[in-house]
């Protein structure tokens, strides 16, 4: 793992996503944690971001709606090192037509060592941890992967 250089301590960017049946839960969670979130750059997928901004006053940088590519946009931000924390309230009882995108997003968060929460209990643990203020992302070093020998047939 490698440190990001010249970066302030603490979580500075958060991505927020919620499936339709979980949007009210996420909005309530954001309201409860708005003081901390207002100190961060907040990204969100389309409708979720619109509702959060309208109902909580938190400034949100909106991506597309999840099914229209927003999950992939958040994934790209993660791979670029622009997201420190992912809060994704997903609905385990509803199949989603964009499940492959969701799986890819969660894979990227894991790959790039981004702390993630899929429910309010875990999200509360993350934002109320001492590490929220002290966090320094540890980005994996993929040099050995990038420099591997690839068969050339």
Buried (B, 14 or more C-beta within 10 A) or exposed (E): EEEEEEEEEBBBBBBBBBBEEBBEBBBEBBBBBBEBBEBBBBBBBBBBBBBBBEBBEBEBBBBBBBBBBBBBBBBBBBBEBBBBBBBBBBBEEEEBEBEEBBEBBBEBBEEBEBBBBBBBEBBBEBBEEEBBEEBEBEEEEEEEEEEEEEEEE
